[in-house]
Amino acid sequence: MRSHKLTDDDQKFLEELKQKPLWKNLRAVQQNHVYSIDYLTWRAGNLLAADAVIDDLFKYLVNTP
């Protein structure tokens, strides 16, 4: 999983998700295409947030090694 800085609560929630049987069966997980993002930015409704979302998409989907 490639990551954005997660809070302690976020990290705990993610670890709980990883313990669920379905987690390892997800294609994105199998192909290492799980990305953490800033939820508040992605939910915001302004031009700066939209620009940040586009930056994330470019970083994770276009500039993949």
mmCIF file as Biopython writes it, N, C-alpha, C and O atoms, coordinates in Angstrom:
data_model
#
loop_
_atom_site.group_PDB
_atom_site.id
_atom_site.type_symbol
_atom_site.label_atom_id
_atom_site.label_alt_id
_atom_site.label_comp_id
_atom_site.label_asym_id
_atom_site.label_entity_id
_atom_site.label_seq_id
_atom_site.pdbx_PDB_ins_code
_atom_site.Cartn_x
_atom_site.Cartn_y
_atom_site.Cartn_z
_atom_site.occupancy
_atom_site.B_iso_or_equiv
_atom_site.auth_seq_id
_atom_site.auth_asym_id
_atom_site.pdbx_PDB_model_num
ATOM 1   N N  . MET A ? 1  ? 0.837   -1.171  0.000   1.0 0.0 1  A 1 
ATOM 2   C CA . MET A ? 1  ? 0.000   0.000   0.000   1.0 0.0 1  A 1 
ATOM 3   C C  . MET A ? 1  ? 0.878   1.229   0.000   1.0 0.0 1  A 1 
ATOM 4   O O  . MET A ? 1  ? 1.778   1.356   0.830   1.0 0.0 1  A 1 
ATOM 5   N N  . ARG A ? 2  ? 0.628   2.117   -0.909  1.0 0.0 2  A 1 
ATOM 6   C CA . ARG A ? 2  ? 1.336   3.379   -0.924  1.0 0.0 2  A 1 
ATOM 7   C C  . ARG A ? 2  ? 0.581   4.321   -0.032  1.0 0.0 2  A 1 
ATOM 8   O O  . ARG A ? 2  ? -0.647  4.271   0.035   1.0 0.0 2  A 1 
ATOM 9   N N  . SER A ? 3  ? 1.316   5.202   0.670   1.0 0.0 3  A 1 
ATOM 10  C CA . SER A ? 3  ? 0.541   5.899   1.669   1.0 0.0 3  A 1 
ATOM 11  C C  . SER A ? 3  ? 0.742   7.381   1.768   1.0 0.0 3  A 1 
ATOM 12  O O  . SER A ? 3  ? 1.789   7.938   1.438   1.0 0.0 3  A 1 
ATOM 13  N N  . HIS A ? 4  ? -0.290  7.974   2.226   1.0 0.0 4  A 1 
ATOM 14  C CA . HIS A ? 4  ? -0.387  9.349   2.665   1.0 0.0 4  A 1 
ATOM 15  C C  . HIS A ? 4  ? -0.287  9.237   4.189   1.0 0.0 4  A 1 
ATOM 16  O O  . HIS A ? 4  ? -0.582  8.171   4.728   1.0 0.0 4  A 1 
ATOM 17  N N  . LYS A ? 5  ? 0.104   10.257  4.882   1.0 0.0 5  A 1 
ATOM 18  C CA . LYS A ? 5  ? 0.217   10.204  6.339   1.0 0.0 5  A 1 
ATOM 19  C C  . LYS A ? 5  ? -1.145  9.903   6.958   1.0 0.0 5  A 1 
ATOM 20  O O  . LYS A ? 5  ? -2.077  10.698  6.838   1.0 0.0 5  A 1 
ATOM 21  N N  . LEU A ? 6  ? -1.255  8.753   7.619   1.0 0.0 6  A 1 
ATOM 22  C CA . LEU A ? 6  ? -2.505  8.344   8.243   1.0 0.0 6  A 1 
ATOM 23  C C  . LEU A ? 6  ? -2.502  8.718   9.722   1.0 0.0 6  A 1 
ATOM 24  O O  . LEU A ? 6  ? -1.463  8.668   10.379  1.0 0.0 6  A 1 
ATOM 25  N N  . THR A ? 7  ? -3.661  9.090   10.236  1.0 0.0 7  A 1 
ATOM 26  C CA . THR A ? 7  ? -3.789  9.323   11.666  1.0 0.0 7  A 1 
ATOM 27  C C  . THR A ? 7  ? -3.761  7.964   12.362  1.0 0.0 7  A 1 
ATOM 28  O O  . THR A ? 7  ? -3.855  6.925   11.710  1.0 0.0 7  A 1 
ATOM 29  N N  . ASP A ? 8  ? -3.631  7.977   13.672  1.0 0.0 8  A 1 
ATOM 30  C CA . ASP A ? 8  ? -3.644  6.719   14.425  1.0 0.0 8  A 1 
ATOM 31  C C  . ASP A ? 8  ? -4.964  5.979   14.229  1.0 0.0 8  A 1 
ATOM 32  O O  . ASP A ? 8  ? -4.984  4.757   14.077  1.0 0.0 8  A 1 
ATOM 33  N N  . ASP A ? 9  ? -6.065  6.729   14.234  1.0 0.0 9  A 1 
ATOM 34  C CA . ASP A ? 9  ? -7.379  6.097   14.015  1.0 0.0 9  A 1 
ATOM 35  C C  . ASP A ? 9  ? -7.480  5.500   12.614  1.0 0.0 9  A 1 
ATOM 36  O O  . ASP A ? 9  ? -8.011  4.404   12.435  1.0 0.0 9  A 1 
ATOM 37  N N  . ASP A ? 10 ? -6.965  6.228   11.623  1.0 0.0 10 A 1 
ATOM 38  C CA . ASP A ? 10 ? -6.968  5.721   10.249  1.0 0.0 10 A 1 
ATOM 39  C C  . ASP A ? 10 ? -6.151  4.439   10.147  1.0 0.0 10 A 1 
ATOM 40  O O  . ASP A ? 10 ? -6.575  3.472   9.516   1.0 0.0 10 A 1 
ATOM 41  N N  . GLN A ? 11 ? -4.985  4.440   10.766  1.0 0.0 11 A 1 
ATOM 42  C CA . GLN A ? 11 ? -4.104  3.276   10.717  1.0 0.0 11 A 1 
ATOM 43  C C  . GLN A ? 11 ? -4.769  2.074   11.384  1.0 0.0 11 A 1 
ATOM 44  O O  . GLN A ? 11 ? -4.689  0.951   10.885  1.0 0.0 11 A 1 
ATOM 45  N N  . LYS A ? 12 ? -5.426  2.324   12.518  1.0 0.0 12 A 1 
ATOM 46  C CA . LYS A ? 12 ? -6.119  1.241   13.218  1.0 0.0 12 A 1 
ATOM 47  C C  . LYS A ? 12 ? -7.239  0.676   12.340  1.0 0.0 12 A 1 
ATOM 48  O O  . LYS A ? 12 ? -7.388  -0.542  12.233  1.0 0.0 12 A 1 
ATOM 49  N N  . PHE A ? 13 ? -8.022  1.550   11.717  1.0 0.0 13 A 1 
ATOM 50  C CA . PHE A ? 13 ? -9.107  1.118   10.840  1.0 0.0 13 A 1 
ATOM 51  C C  . PHE A ? 13 ? -8.566  0.316   9.656   1.0 0.0 13 A 1 
ATOM 52  O O  . PHE A ? 13 ? -9.138  -0.707  9.282   1.0 0.0 13 A 1 
ATOM 53  N N  . LEU A ? 14 ? -7.470  0.781   9.073   1.0 0.0 14 A 1 
ATOM 54  C CA . LEU A ? 14 ? -6.865  0.077   7.946   1.0 0.0 14 A 1 
ATOM 55  C C  . LEU A ? 14 ? -6.396  -1.310  8.364   1.0 0.0 14 A 1 
ATOM 56  O O  . LEU A ? 14 ? -6.606  -2.281  7.636   1.0 0.0 14 A 1 
ATOM 57  N N  . GLU A ? 15 ? -5.770  -1.410  9.520   1.0 0.0 15 A 1 
ATOM 58  C CA . GLU A ? 15 ? -5.311  -2.716  9.996   1.0 0.0 15 A 1 
ATOM 59  C C  . GLU A ? 15 ? -6.488  -3.662  10.230  1.0 0.0 15 A 1 
ATOM 60  O O  . GLU A ? 15 ? -6.385  -4.860  9.967   1.0 0.0 15 A 1 
ATOM 61  N N  . GLU A ? 16 ? -7.604  -3.126  10.722  1.0 0.0 16 A 1 
ATOM 62  C CA . GLU A ? 16 ? -8.809  -3.947  10.896  1.0 0.0 16 A 1 
ATOM 63  C C  . GLU A ? 16 ? -9.331  -4.421  9.544   1.0 0.0 16 A 1 
ATOM 64  O O  . GLU A ? 16 ? -9.730  -5.577  9.405   1.0 0.0 16 A 1 
ATOM 65  N N  . LEU A ? 17 ? -9.330  -3.537  8.547   1.0 0.0 17 A 1 
ATOM 66  C CA . LEU A ? 17 ? -9.774  -3.931  7.205   1.0 0.0 17 A 1 
ATOM 67  C C  . LEU A ? 17 ? -8.897  -5.032  6.630   1.0 0.0 17 A 1 
ATOM 68  O O  . LEU A ? 17 ? -9.392  -5.966  5.999   1.0 0.0 17 A 1 
ATOM 69  N N  . LYS A ? 18 ? -7.603  -4.919  6.848   1.0 0.0 18 A 1 
ATOM 70  C CA . LYS A ? 18 ? -6.668  -5.910  6.300   1.0 0.0 18 A 1 
ATOM 71  C C  . LYS A ? 18 ? -6.882  -7.293  6.900   1.0 0.0 18 A 1 
ATOM 72  O O  . LYS A ? 18 ? -6.461  -8.290  6.313   1.0 0.0 18 A 1 
ATOM 73  N N  . GLN A ? 19 ? -7.526  -7.368  8.053   1.0 0.0 19 A 1 
ATOM 74  C CA . GLN A ? 19 ? -7.794  -8.661  8.689   1.0 0.0 19 A 1 
ATOM 75  C C  . GLN A ? 19 ? -9.047  -9.339  8.142   1.0 0.0 19 A 1 
ATOM 76  O O  . GLN A ? 19 ? -9.269  -10.523 8.396   1.0 0.0 19 A 1 
ATOM 77  N N  . LYS A ? 20 ? -9.846  -8.620  7.413   1.0 0.0 20 A 1 
ATOM 78  C CA . LYS A ? 20 ? -11.080 -9.178  6.857   1.0 0.0 20 A 1 
ATOM 79  C C  . LYS A ? 20 ? -10.739 -10.105 5.685   1.0 0.0 20 A 1 
ATOM 80  O O  . LYS A ? 20 ? -9.833  -9.809  4.907   1.0 0.0 20 A 1 
ATOM 81  N N  . PRO A ? 21 ? -11.456 -11.216 5.557   1.0 0.0 21 A 1 
ATOM 82  C CA . PRO A ? 21 ? -11.157 -12.177 4.481   1.0 0.0 21 A 1 
ATOM 83  C C  . PRO A ? 21 ? -11.226 -11.574 3.077   1.0 0.0 21 A 1 
ATOM 84  O O  . PRO A ? 21 ? -10.454 -11.966 2.202   1.0 0.0 21 A 1 
ATOM 85  N N  . LEU A ? 22 ? -12.124 -10.642 2.856   1.0 0.0 22 A 1 
ATOM 86  C CA . LEU A ? 22 ? -12.293 -10.066 1.526   1.0 0.0 22 A 1 
ATOM 87  C C  . LEU A ? 22 ? -11.078 -9.246  1.096   1.0 0.0 22 A 1 
ATOM 88  O O  . LEU A ? 22 ? -10.788 -9.162  -0.098  1.0 0.0 22 A 1 
ATOM 89  N N  . TRP A ? 23 ? -10.363 -8.640  2.047   1.0 0.0 23 A 1 
ATOM 90  C CA . TRP A ? 23 ? -9.259  -7.718  1.730   1.0 0.0 23 A 1 
ATOM 91  C C  . TRP A ? 23 ? -8.284  -8.335  0.731   1.0 0.0 23 A 1 
ATOM 92  O O  . TRP A ? 23 ? -7.998  -7.730  -0.303  1.0 0.0 23 A 1 
ATOM 93  N N  . LYS A ? 24 ? -7.778  -9.512  1.019   1.0 0.0 24 A 1 
ATOM 94  C CA . LYS A ? 24 ? -6.741  -10.101 0.160   1.0 0.0 24 A 1 
ATOM 95  C C  . LYS A ? 24 ? -7.280  -10.552 -1.196  1.0 0.0 24 A 1 
ATOM 96  O O  . LYS A ? 24 ? -6.504  -10.841 -2.107  1.0 0.0 24 A 1 
ATOM 97  N N  . ASN A ? 25 ? -8.603  -10.613 -1.333  1.0 0.0 25 A 1 
ATOM 98  C CA . ASN A ? 25 ? -9.205  -11.010 -2.604  1.0 0.0 25 A 1 
ATOM 99  C C  . ASN A ? 25 ? -9.487  -9.833  -3.537  1.0 0.0 25 A 1 
ATOM 100 O O  . ASN A ? 25 ? -9.857  -10.031 -4.694  1.0 0.0 25 A 1 
ATOM 101 N N  . LEU A ? 26 ? -9.315  -8.629  -3.042  1.0 0.0 26 A 1 
ATOM 102 C CA . LEU A ? 26 ? -9.548  -7.453  -3.878  1.0 0.0 26 A 1 
ATOM 103 C C  . LEU A ? 26 ? -8.436  -7.307  -4.909  1.0 0.0 26 A 1 
ATOM 104 O O  . LEU A ? 26 ? -7.255  -7.375  -4.567  1.0 0.0 26 A 1 
ATOM 105 N N  . ARG A ? 27 ? -8.807  -7.110  -6.152  1.0 0.0 27 A 1 
ATOM 106 C CA . ARG A ? 27 ? -7.826  -6.992  -7.229  1.0 0.0 27 A 1 
ATOM 107 C C  . ARG A ? 27 ? -6.838  -5.846  -6.972  1.0 0.0 27 A 1 
ATOM 108 O O  . ARG A ? 27 ? -5.642  -5.991  -7.224  1.0 0.0 27 A 1 
ATOM 109 N N  . ALA A ? 28 ? -7.331  -4.721  -6.477  1.0 0.0 28 A 1 
ATOM 110 C CA . ALA A ? 28 ? -6.455  -3.583  -6.197  1.0 0.0 28 A 1 
ATOM 111 C C  . ALA A ? 28 ? -5.397  -3.950  -5.161  1.0 0.0 28 A 1 
ATOM 112 O O  . ALA A ? 28 ? -4.243  -3.539  -5.281  1.0 0.0 28 A 1 
ATOM 113 N N  . VAL A ? 29 ? -5.777  -4.710  -4.160  1.0 0.0 29 A 1 
ATOM 114 C CA . VAL A ? 29 ? -4.825  -5.149  -3.132  1.0 0.0 29 A 1 
ATOM 115 C C  . VAL A ? 29 ? -3.809  -6.106  -3.758  1.0 0.0 29 A 1 
ATOM 116 O O  . VAL A ? 29 ? -2.606  -5.961  -3.541  1.0 0.0 29 A 1 
ATOM 117 N N  . GLN A ? 30 ? -4.278  -7.062  -4.518  1.0 0.0 30 A 1 
ATOM 118 C CA . GLN A ? 30 ? -3.398  -8.041  -5.147  1.0 0.0 30 A 1 
ATOM 119 C C  . GLN A ? 30 ? -2.386  -7.392  -6.082  1.0 0.0 30 A 1 
ATOM 120 O O  . GLN A ? 30 ? -1.269  -7.888  -6.226  1.0 0.0 30 A 1 
ATOM 121 N N  . GLN A ? 31 ? -2.764  -6.297  -6.714  1.0 0.0 31 A 1 
ATOM 122 C CA . GLN A ? 31 ? -1.888  -5.624  -7.667  1.0 0.0 31 A 1 
ATOM 123 C C  . GLN A ? 31 ? -1.162  -4.420  -7.062  1.0 0.0 31 A 1 
ATOM 124 O O  . GLN A ? 31 ? -0.553  -3.623  -7.777  1.0 0.0 31 A 1 
ATOM 125 N N  . ASN A ? 32 ? -1.239  -4.301  -5.726  1.0 0.0 32 A 1 
ATOM 126 C CA . ASN A ? 32 ? -0.585  -3.202  -5.007  1.0 0.0 32 A 1 
ATOM 127 C C  . ASN A ? 32 ? -1.049  -1.836  -5.522  1.0 0.0 32 A 1 
ATOM 128 O O  . ASN A ? 32 ? -0.242  -0.930  -5.732  1.0 0.0 32 A 1 
ATOM 129 N N  . HIS A ? 33 ? -2.354  -1.709  -5.719  1.0 0.0 33 A 1 
ATOM 130 C CA . HIS A ? 33 ? -2.937  -0.460  -6.207  1.0 0.0 33 A 1 
ATOM 131 C C  . HIS A ? 33 ? -3.884  0.139   -5.170  1.0 0.0 33 A 1 
ATOM 132 O O  . HIS A ? 33 ? -4.954  0.641   -5.515  1.0 0.0 33 A 1 
ATOM 133 N N  . VAL A ? 34 ? -3.491  0.085   -3.916  1.0 0.0 34 A 1 
ATOM 134 C CA . VAL A ? 34 ? -4.268  0.686   -2.847  1.0 0.0 34 A 1 
ATOM 135 C C  . VAL A ? 34 ? -3.508  1.923   -2.397  1.0 0.0 34 A 1 
ATOM 136 O O  . VAL A ? 34 ? -2.323  1.856   -2.072  1.0 0.0 34 A 1 
ATOM 137 N N  . TYR A ? 35 ? -4.201  3.046   -2.382  1.0 0.0 35 A 1 
ATOM 138 C CA . TYR A ? 35 ? -3.568  4.314   -2.047  1.0 0.0 35 A 1 
ATOM 139 C C  . TYR A ? 35 ? -4.362  4.995   -0.950  1.0 0.0 35 A 1 
ATOM 140 O O  . TYR A ? 35 ? -5.592  5.029   -0.999  1.0 0.0 35 A 1 
ATOM 141 N N  . SER A ? 36 ? -3.682  5.528   0.020   1.0 0.0 36 A 1 
ATOM 142 C CA . SER A ? 36 ? -4.387  6.328   1.014   1.0 0.0 36 A 1 
ATOM 143 C C  . SER A ? 36 ? -4.356  7.774   0.550   1.0 0.0 36 A 1 
ATOM 144 O O  . SER A ? 36 ? -3.352  8.263   0.032   1.0 0.0 36 A 1 
ATOM 145 N N  . ILE A ? 37 ? -5.465  8.430   0.748   1.0 0.0 37 A 1 
ATOM 146 C CA . ILE A ? 37 ? -5.604  9.824   0.313   1.0 0.0 37 A 1 
ATOM 147 C C  . ILE A ? 37 ? -6.112  10.641  1.493   1.0 0.0 37 A 1 
ATOM 148 O O  . ILE A ? 37 ? -6.556  10.091  2.502   1.0 0.0 37 A 1 
ATOM 149 N N  . ASP A ? 38 ? -6.042  11.936  1.355   1.0 0.0 38 A 1 
ATOM 150 C CA . ASP A ? 38 ? -6.590  12.832  2.371   1.0 0.0 38 A 1 
ATOM 151 C C  . ASP A ? 38 ? -8.092  12.936  2.149   1.0 0.0 38 A 1 
ATOM 152 O O  . ASP A ? 38 ? -8.544  13.625  1.234   1.0 0.0 38 A 1 
ATOM 153 N N  . TYR A ? 39 ? -8.846  12.265  2.969   1.0 0.0 39 A 1 
ATOM 154 C CA . TYR A ? 39 ? -10.301 12.185  2.811   1.0 0.0 39 A 1 
ATOM 155 C C  . TYR A ? 39 ? -10.938 13.575  2.761   1.0 0.0 39 A 1 
ATOM 156 O O  . TYR A ? 39 ? -11.800 13.835  1.921   1.0 0.0 39 A 1 
ATOM 157 N N  . LEU A ? 40 ? -10.518 14.457  3.651   1.0 0.0 40 A 1 
ATOM 158 C CA . LEU A ? 40 ? -11.122 15.793  3.692   1.0 0.0 40 A 1 
ATOM 159 C C  . LEU A ? 40 ? -10.881 16.557  2.390   1.0 0.0 40 A 1 
ATOM 160 O O  . LEU A ? 40 ? -11.751 17.294  1.929   1.0 0.0 40 A 1 
ATOM 161 N N  . THR A ? 41 ? -9.710  16.380  1.807   1.0 0.0 41 A 1 
ATOM 162 C CA . THR A ? 41 ? -9.426  17.037  0.533   1.0 0.0 41 A 1 
ATOM 163 C C  . THR A ? 41 ? -10.319 16.482  -0.567  1.0 0.0 41 A 1 
ATOM 164 O O  . THR A ? 41 ? -10.883 17.236  -1.361  1.0 0.0 41 A 1 
ATOM 165 N N  . TRP A ? 42 ? -10.442 15.170  -0.608  1.0 0.0 42 A 1 
ATOM 166 C CA . TRP A ? 42 ? -11.242 14.548  -1.663  1.0 0.0 42 A 1 
ATOM 167 C C  . TRP A ? 42 ? -12.730 14.855  -1.519  1.0 0.0 42 A 1 
ATOM 168 O O  . TRP A ? 42 ? -13.465 14.808  -2.505  1.0 0.0 42 A 1 
ATOM 169 N N  . ARG A ? 43 ? -13.181 15.167  -0.314  1.0 0.0 43 A 1 
ATOM 170 C CA . ARG A ? 43 ? -14.590 15.481  -0.084  1.0 0.0 43 A 1 
ATOM 171 C C  . ARG A ? 43 ? -14.889 16.970  -0.189  1.0 0.0 43 A 1 
ATOM 172 O O  . ARG A ? 43 ? -16.051 17.370  -0.257  1.0 0.0 43 A 1 
ATOM 173 N N  . ALA A ? 44 ? -13.855 17.781  -0.202  1.0 0.0 44 A 1 
ATOM 174 C CA . ALA A ? 44 ? -14.055 19.233  -0.247  1.0 0.0 44 A 1 
ATOM 175 C C  . ALA A ? 44 ? -14.643 19.645  -1.594  1.0 0.0 44 A 1 
ATOM 176 O O  . ALA A ? 44 ? -14.522 18.924  -2.584  1.0 0.0 44 A 1 
ATOM 177 N N  . GLY A ? 45 ? -15.264 20.783  -1.615  1.0 0.0 45 A 1 
ATOM 178 C CA . GLY A ? 45 ? -15.904 21.237  -2.843  1.0 0.0 45 A 1 
ATOM 179 C C  . GLY A ? 45 ? -15.396 22.596  -3.280  1.0 0.0 45 A 1 
ATOM 180 O O  . GLY A ? 45 ? -16.173 23.535  -3.455  1.0 0.0 45 A 1 
ATOM 181 N N  . ASN A ? 46 ? -14.092 22.694  -3.455  1.0 0.0 46 A 1 
ATOM 182 C CA . ASN A ? 46 ? -13.547 23.968  -3.918  1.0 0.0 46 A 1 
ATOM 183 C C  . ASN A ? 46 ? -12.433 23.712  -4.930  1.0 0.0 46 A 1 
ATOM 184 O O  . ASN A ? 46 ? -12.002 22.574  -5.114  1.0 0.0 46 A 1 
ATOM 185 N N  . LEU A ? 47 ? -11.981 24.759  -5.572  1.0 0.0 47 A 1 
ATOM 186 C CA . LEU A ? 47 ? -10.975 24.610  -6.632  1.0 0.0 47 A 1 
ATOM 187 C C  . LEU A ? 47 ? -9.634  24.089  -6.123  1.0 0.0 47 A 1 
ATOM 188 O O  . LEU A ? 47 ? -8.975  23.311  -6.813  1.0 0.0 47 A 1 
ATOM 189 N N  . LEU A ? 48 ? -9.220  24.506  -4.927  1.0 0.0 48 A 1 
ATOM 190 C CA . LEU A ? 48 ? -7.948  24.023  -4.384  1.0 0.0 48 A 1 
ATOM 191 C C  . LEU A ? 48 ? -8.006  22.522  -4.114  1.0 0.0 48 A 1 
ATOM 192 O O  . LEU A ? 48 ? -7.048  21.796  -4.378  1.0 0.0 48 A 1 
ATOM 193 N N  . ALA A ? 49 ? -9.130  22.070  -3.592  1.0 0.0 49 A 1 
ATOM 194 C CA . ALA A ? 49 ? -9.292  20.636  -3.342  1.0 0.0 49 A 1 
ATOM 195 C C  . ALA A ? 49 ? -9.311  19.866  -4.659  1.0 0.0 49 A 1 
ATOM 196 O O  . ALA A ? 49 ? -8.699  18.803  -4.769  1.0 0.0 49 A 1 
ATOM 197 N N  . ALA A ? 50 ? -10.005 20.395  -5.647  1.0 0.0 50 A 1 
ATOM 198 C CA . ALA A ? 50 ? -10.047 19.732  -6.953  1.0 0.0 50 A 1 
ATOM 199 C C  . ALA A ? 50 ? -8.647  19.613  -7.538  1.0 0.0 50 A 1 
ATOM 200 O O  . ALA A ? 50 ? -8.293  18.584  -8.114  1.0 0.0 50 A 1 
ATOM 201 N N  . ASP A ? 51 ? -7.867  20.648  -7.391  1.0 0.0 51 A 1 
ATOM 202 C CA . ASP A ? 51 ? -6.486  20.617  -7.877  1.0 0.0 51 A 1 
ATOM 203 C C  . ASP A ? 51 ? -5.666  19.566  -7.122  1.0 0.0 51 A 1 
ATOM 204 O O  . ASP A ? 51 ? -4.858  18.859  -7.724  1.0 0.0 51 A 1 
ATOM 205 N N  . ALA A ? 52 ? -5.873  19.466  -5.819  1.0 0.0 52 A 1 
ATOM 206 C CA . ALA A ? 52 ? -5.160  18.468  -5.016  1.0 0.0 52 A 1 
ATOM 207 C C  . ALA A ? 52 ? -5.561  17.048  -5.408  1.0 0.0 52 A 1 
ATOM 208 O O  . ALA A ? 52 ? -4.719  16.151  -5.439  1.0 0.0 52 A 1 
ATOM 209 N N  . VAL A ? 53 ? -6.837  16.843  -5.705  1.0 0.0 53 A 1 
ATOM 210 C CA . VAL A ? 53 ? -7.307  15.525  -6.149  1.0 0.0 53 A 1 
ATOM 211 C C  . VAL A ? 53 ? -6.650  15.163  -7.483  1.0 0.0 53 A 1 
ATOM 212 O O  . VAL A ? 53 ? -6.200  14.033  -7.671  1.0 0.0 53 A 1 
ATOM 213 N N  . ILE A ? 54 ? -6.598  16.112  -8.394  1.0 0.0 54 A 1 
ATOM 214 C CA . ILE A ? 54 ? -5.944  15.863  -9.684  1.0 0.0 54 A 1 
ATOM 215 C C  . ILE A ? 54 ? -4.463  15.538  -9.466  1.0 0.0 54 A 1 
ATOM 216 O O  . ILE A ? 54 ? -3.922  14.655  -10.131 1.0 0.0 54 A 1 
ATOM 217 N N  . ASP A ? 55 ? -3.818  16.232  -8.556  1.0 0.0 55 A 1 
ATOM 218 C CA . ASP A ? 55 ? -2.422  15.923  -8.233  1.0 0.0 55 A 1 
ATOM 219 C C  . ASP A ? 55 ? -2.280  14.491  -7.731  1.0 0.0 55 A 1 
ATOM 220 O O  . ASP A ? 55 ? -1.367  13.775  -8.141  1.0 0.0 55 A 1 
ATOM 221 N N  . ASP A ? 56 ? -3.187  14.068  -6.836  1.0 0.0 56 A 1 
ATOM 222 C CA . ASP A ? 56 ? -3.154  12.690  -6.335  1.0 0.0 56 A 1 
ATOM 223 C C  . ASP A ? 56 ? -3.344  11.689  -7.465  1.0 0.0 56 A 1 
ATOM 224 O O  . ASP A ? 56 ? -2.606  10.709  -7.564  1.0 0.0 56 A 1 
ATOM 225 N N  . LEU A ? 57 ? -4.335  11.938  -8.317  1.0 0.0 57 A 1 
ATOM 226 C CA . LEU A ? 57 ? -4.584  11.023  -9.431  1.0 0.0 57 A 1 
ATOM 227 C C  . LEU A ? 57 ? -3.367  10.914  -10.343 1.0 0.0 57 A 1 
ATOM 228 O O  . LEU A ? 57 ? -3.002  9.819   -10.771 1.0 0.0 57 A 1 
ATOM 229 N N  . PHE A ? 58 ? -2.755  12.025  -10.633 1.0 0.0 58 A 1 
ATOM 230 C CA . PHE A ? 58 ? -1.564  12.015  -11.475 1.0 0.0 58 A 1 
ATOM 231 C C  . PHE A ? 58 ? -0.438  11.242  -10.799 1.0 0.0 58 A 1 
ATOM 232 O O  . PHE A ? 58 ? 0.229   10.422  -11.429 1.0 0.0 58 A 1 
ATOM 233 N N  . LYS A ? 59 ? -0.232  11.510  -9.505  1.0 0.0 59 A 1 
ATOM 234 C CA . LYS A ? 59 ? 0.849   10.856  -8.766  1.0 0.0 59 A 1 
ATOM 235 C C  . LYS A ? 59 ? 0.644   9.350   -8.720  1.0 0.0 59 A 1 
ATOM 236 O O  . LYS A ? 59 ? 1.587   8.591   -8.947  1.0 0.0 59 A 1 
ATOM 237 N N  . TYR A ? 60 ? -0.577  8.905   -8.431  1.0 0.0 60 A 1 
ATOM 238 C CA . TYR A ? 60 ? -0.829  7.478   -8.231  1.0 0.0 60 A 1 
ATOM 239 C C  . TYR A ? 60 ? -1.125  6.715   -9.517  1.0 0.0 60 A 1 
ATOM 240 O O  . TYR A ? 60 ? -0.788  5.535   -9.618  1.0 0.0 60 A 1 
ATOM 241 N N  . LEU A ? 61 ? -1.735  7.347   -10.484 1.0 0.0 61 A 1 
ATOM 242 C CA . LEU A ? 61 ? -2.150  6.613   -11.680 1.0 0.0 61 A 1 
ATOM 243 C C  . LEU A ? 61 ? -1.319  6.872   -12.913 1.0 0.0 61 A 1 
ATOM 244 O O  . LEU A ? 61 ? -1.234  6.006   -13.784 1.0 0.0 61 A 1 
ATOM 245 N N  . VAL A ? 62 ? -0.704  8.032   -13.015 1.0 0.0 62 A 1 
ATOM 246 C CA . VAL A ? 62 ? 0.092   8.352   -14.195 1.0 0.0 62 A 1 
ATOM 247 C C  . VAL A ? 62 ? 1.566   8.135   -13.934 1.0 0.0 62 A 1 
ATOM 248 O O  . VAL A ? 62 ? 2.267   7.570   -14.774 1.0 0.0 62 A 1 
ATOM 249 N N  . ASN A ? 63 ? 2.043   8.572   -12.790 1.0 0.0 63 A 1 
ATOM 250 C CA . ASN A ? 63 ? 3.464   8.469   -12.460 1.0 0.0 63 A 1 
ATOM 251 C C  . ASN A ? 63 ? 3.806   7.195   -11.697 1.0 0.0 63 A 1 
ATOM 252 O O  . ASN A ? 63 ? 4.705   7.212   -10.856 1.0 0.0 63 A 1 
ATOM 253 N N  . THR A ? 64 ? 3.131   6.118   -11.960 1.0 0.0 64 A 1 
ATOM 254 C CA . THR A ? 64 ? 3.434   4.874   -11.246 1.0 0.0 64 A 1 
ATOM 255 C C  . THR A ? 64 ? 4.711   4.274   -11.798 1.0 0.0 64 A 1 
ATOM 256 O O  . THR A ? 64 ? 4.924   4.240   -13.010 1.0 0.0 64 A 1 
ATOM 257 N N  . PRO A ? 65 ? 5.560   3.800   -10.895 1.0 0.0 65 A 1 
ATOM 258 C CA . PRO A ? 65 ? 6.832   3.200   -11.345 1.0 0.0 65 A 1 
ATOM 259 C C  . PRO A ? 65 ? 6.665   1.894   -12.089 1.0 0.0 65 A 1 
ATOM 260 O O  . PRO A ? 65 ? 7.653   1.297   -12.515 1.0 0.0 65 A 1 
#
